[in-house]
Amino acid sequence: MDDKVNYALVGAFVVLLGAALVAGVLWLAAGAQGGKHYGTYQSIMRESVAGLNVDAPVKYLGVDVGKVKDIAIDPSDPGQVRLRFLIEQGTPIKKDTEAVLKTQGLTGIAYVELSGGTADSPPLRGANAEDIPTIPSKPSLSTRLESVLSTVLASVDRMSTNLNAVFDADTRAALKQMLADTATLTRTLAAQQAELASGIADAARTARNTSRASEHLGLAVDRIAKAADSVDRMADKVNAASDRVGRSVEAAAGSIQAASTDTAPALANLLSEMNQLAASLQRLSEQTQRNPNSLLVGAPPGKPGPGERAQP
């Protein structure tokens, strides 16, 4: 029996087996992709991408459309992270499509979610054939919550500082005194409840009486106005009568001078009385003009003499 081993045959077998394994792996990889073709896209994230790994899924409205190919810090801006995706061709990536980081439940494993993109928006393309199309990004939910919480905490801190500045020791003492005074006033009002109710009722009656008095006052004012008009007309008539009497006296004086000397004394007396009457009418007219109410209520009483008491 020949125990000699053919090493050439063994080597050839190993090489063929290795090639078959490599071909199988490539075939399985191609089969896993199902013969799909992918396009390369990128997105710039301005936040931490903790939990996101290479080969993490890329979803479009929850549907798997690709995977993350590369994660690297943007060399032009250290505050940004550049992500590159492999996305199935035929996926409607539009100019208004946005990329956002999301996490799967409570596991903390992150993935990229694509959303947006209206039907009439043009497809997203690079500036030229060599440029990689860049999908705009927006802050993730955790980043937005962090921003809101930071703003709220800053507002609360400012409010606390302002309250501490306002409610110092003097302000607290003043507020304490004001509360004590308010309690005292409340007790006083409660003790005087009956008097307050009576006062309110009296005020209501006074208001009603004032309303009625104002109505009567309007009527009285109208009557006084009418009386004043009547007094004015009477004063005009008195002035006219006085003028006529004066003219009559002048005419009589002329006639008397032409009369005989026998009737002169009688006519002189008559003229004197007529002059006195004219003077009285003149004084009456002047008094009426100065005080029209004297025709209604009479002349005001004169000053009391020595030992006399003034009339009410």
VEXLO-358018 format. One record per residue (C-alpha): x, y, z; residue in three letters. Coordinates in steps of 0.2 Angstrom, whole numbers, padded with zeros to 4 digits, always signed. Layout:
// residues N
XYZALA...
***
This chain:
// residues 312
+0000+0000+0000MET+0007+0017-0005ASP+0006+0030+0009ASP+0013+0044-0001LYS+0002+0060-0001VAL-0001+0070-0017ASN+0001+0087-0010TYR-0002+0095-0027ALA-0019+0088-0027LEU-0023+0093-0010VAL-0017+0111-0013GLY-0028+0112-0029ALA-0043+0106-0019PHE-0040+0119-0005VAL-0038+0133-0018VAL-0054+0128-0027LEU-0063+0127-0010LEU-0058+0144-0005GLY-0063+0151-0022ALA-0080+0143-0020ALA-0082+0150-0003LEU-0078+0168-0009VAL-0090+0166-0024ALA-0103+0159-0012GLY-0101+0175-0001VAL-0102+0186-0015LEU-0117+0177-0022TRP-0126+0178-0005LEU-0122+0197-0004ALA-0129+0200-0021ALA-0144+0189-0017GLY-0147+0199-0001ALA-0148+0215-0011GLN-0160+0206-0023GLY-0151+0214-0037GLY-0156+0232-0032LYS-0146+0247-0037HIS-0141+0261-0025TYR-0137+0279-0026GLY-0126+0289-0014THR-0132+0303-0004TYR-0126+0313+0011GLN-0132+0324+0025SER-0125+0336+0037ILE-0130+0334+0055MET-0127+0348+0068ARG-0130+0338+0083GLU-0123+0322+0091SER-0126+0306+0082VAL-0123+0295+0097ALA-0131+0278+0094GLY-0130+0279+0075LEU-0118+0266+0067ASN-0112+0261+0050VAL-0125+0250+0041ASP-0139+0258+0052ALA-0155+0258+0042PRO-0161+0273+0032VAL-0180+0274+0031LYS-0192+0284+0021TYR-0208+0287+0031LEU-0204+0271+0040GLY-0200+0260+0025VAL-0182+0254+0024ASP-0174+0262+0008VAL-0155+0260+0012GLY-0142+0261+0025LYS-0128+0272+0032VAL-0112+0270+0023LYS-0100+0282+0032ASP-0100+0293+0048ILE-0087+0306+0049ALA-0084+0323+0056ILE-0085+0337+0043ASP-0067+0343+0041PRO-0074+0361+0036SER-0083+0362+0052ASP-0079+0352+0068PRO-0097+0355+0075GLY-0105+0345+0061GLN-0106+0327+0057VAL-0106+0321+0038ARG-0117+0306+0035LEU-0116+0296+0018ARG-0131+0285+0014PHE-0134+0271+0001LEU-0152+0273-0005ILE-0161+0263-0017GLU-0163+0270-0034GLN-0181+0275-0037GLY-0184+0282-0019THR-0192+0299-0021PRO-0178+0310-0014ILE-0184+0328-0017LYS-0176+0345-0015LYS-0188+0347+0001ASP-0184+0330+0008THR-0177+0331+0026GLU-0166+0319+0036ALA-0168+0317+0055VAL-0161+0306+0068LEU-0173+0294+0077LYS-0171+0280+0090THR-0180+0263+0090GLN-0190+0263+0106GLY-0180+0261+0122LEU-0165+0253+0114THR-0156+0269+0110GLY-0151+0262+0093ILE-0152+0276+0081ALA-0157+0277+0062TYR-0160+0290+0049VAL-0178+0295+0045GLU-0182+0303+0028LEU-0198+0313+0027SER-0206+0327+0017GLY-0205+0329-0001GLY-0220+0336-0011THR-0225+0328-0027ALA-0222+0344-0038ASP-0204+0346-0030SER-0190+0342-0042PRO-0178+0327-0038PRO-0163+0331-0028LEU-0147+0331-0038ARG-0129+0336-0036GLY-0122+0352-0043ALA-0113+0341-0056ASN-0110+0323-0059ALA-0096+0322-0046GLU-0105+0330-0032ASP-0115+0320-0020ILE-0133+0326-0017PRO-0135+0333+0000THR-0151+0330+0009ILE-0155+0344+0022PRO-0157+0339+0040SER-0167+0345+0054LYS-0165+0343+0073PRO-0170+0327+0081SER-0184+0326+0094LEU-0171+0325+0108SER-0162+0340+0102THR-0178+0350+0101ARG-0183+0345+0118LEU-0166+0349+0125GLU-0167+0367+0117SER-0185+0369+0124VAL-0180+0363+0141LEU-0164+0375+0141SER-0175+0389+0137THR-0188+0385+0150VAL-0175+0383+0163LEU-0167+0399+0158ALA-0184+0408+0160SER-0187+0400+0177VAL-0170+0405+0183ASP-0173+0423+0177ARG-0190+0423+0186MET-0183+0416+0202SER-0169+0429+0202THR-0182+0443+0198ASN-0194+0436+0212LEU-0179+0436+0224ASN-0175+0454+0220ALA-0193+0459+0222VAL-0198+0450+0238PHE-0184+0456+0249ASP-0186+0458+0268ALA-0194+0475+0266ASP-0207+0469+0253THR-0211+0453+0263ARG-0214+0464+0279ALA-0225+0476+0269ALA-0235+0461+0262LEU-0237+0454+0279LYS-0243+0471+0286GLN-0255+0472+0271MET-0263+0455+0275LEU-0265+0460+0293ALA-0273+0476+0288ASP-0285+0467+0276THR-0290+0454+0289ALA-0294+0469+0302THR-0304+0478+0288LEU-0313+0462+0284THR-0318+0459+0303ARG-0323+0477+0304THR-0334+0476+0289LEU-0342+0460+0295ALA-0346+0468+0312ALA-0354+0483+0304GLN-0364+0473+0291GLN-0381+0479+0297ALA-0375+0498+0297GLU-0368+0495+0279LEU-0384+0488+0273ALA-0394+0502+0280SER-0382+0515+0273GLY-0383+0507+0256ILE-0402+0507+0257ALA-0402+0526+0262ASP-0390+0530+0248ALA-0402+0521+0236ALA-0417+0532+0243ARG-0406+0547+0241THR-0402+0544+0223ALA-0421+0541+0219ARG-0425+0557+0228ASN-0412+0566+0219THR-0418+0560+0203SER-0436+0566+0206ARG-0429+0583+0213ALA-0419+0585+0197SER-0435+0583+0187GLU-0444+0596+0197HIS-0429+0607+0196LEU-0430+0607+0177GLY-0448+0612+0178LEU-0444+0626+0190ALA-0430+0633+0179VAL-0442+0633+0164ASP-0454+0643+0175ARG-0441+0655+0181ILE-0435+0658+0163ALA-0453+0662+0158LYS-0455+0674+0172ALA-0439+0683+0168ALA-0446+0685+0150ASP-0462+0692+0157SER-0452+0704+0168VAL-0441+0710+0154ASP-0457+0714+0143ARG-0465+0723+0158MET-0449+0733+0160ALA-0449+0738+0142ASP-0468+0744+0144LYS-0463+0754+0159VAL-0449+0762+0150ASN-0461+0766+0136ALA-0474+0773+0148ALA-0461+0784+0157SER-0455+0791+0140ASP-0473+0795+0135ARG-0476+0804+0152VAL-0460+0814+0150GLY-0466+0820+0133ARG-0483+0824+0140SER-0475+0834+0154VAL-0465+0844+0142GLU-0479+0847+0131ALA-0490+0853+0146ALA-0476+0864+0152ALA-0477+0873+0135GLY-0495+0875+0136SER-0495+0881+0154ILE-0482+0895+0149GLN-0495+0900+0136ALA-0510+0900+0148ALA-0516+0915+0158SER-0509+0920+0175THR-0525+0915+0184ASP-0523+0896+0181THR-0504+0896+0184ALA-0504+0890+0202PRO-0515+0875+0199ALA-0506+0870+0183LEU-0490+0871+0192ALA-0496+0859+0206ASN-0502+0847+0192LEU-0485+0848+0183LEU-0476+0845+0200SER-0487+0829+0203GLU-0484+0823+0185MET-0465+0826+0187ASN-0466+0815+0203GLN-0476+0802+0195LEU-0463+0801+0180ALA-0449+0800+0193ALA-0458+0786+0202SER-0461+0776+0186LEU-0442+0779+0181GLN-0437+0772+0198ARG-0448+0757+0196LEU-0441+0754+0179SER-0423+0754+0186GLU-0427+0743+0201GLN-0436+0731+0189THR-0421+0730+0178GLN-0409+0728+0193ARG-0420+0715+0202ASN-0434+0707+0191PRO-0439+0695+0206ASN-0445+0710+0216SER-0461+0710+0205LEU-0464+0692+0211LEU-0458+0692+0229VAL-0458+0711+0233GLY-0444+0723+0238ALA-0430+0716+0250PRO-0432+0722+0268PRO-0422+0737+0273GLY-0408+0737+0285LYS-0415+0737+0304PRO-0413+0752+0314GLY-0406+0754+0331PRO-0413+0741+0343GLY-0423+0733+0329GLU-0421+0714+0325ARG-0418+0709+0307ALA-0433+0700+0299GLN-0430+0682+0293PRO
***
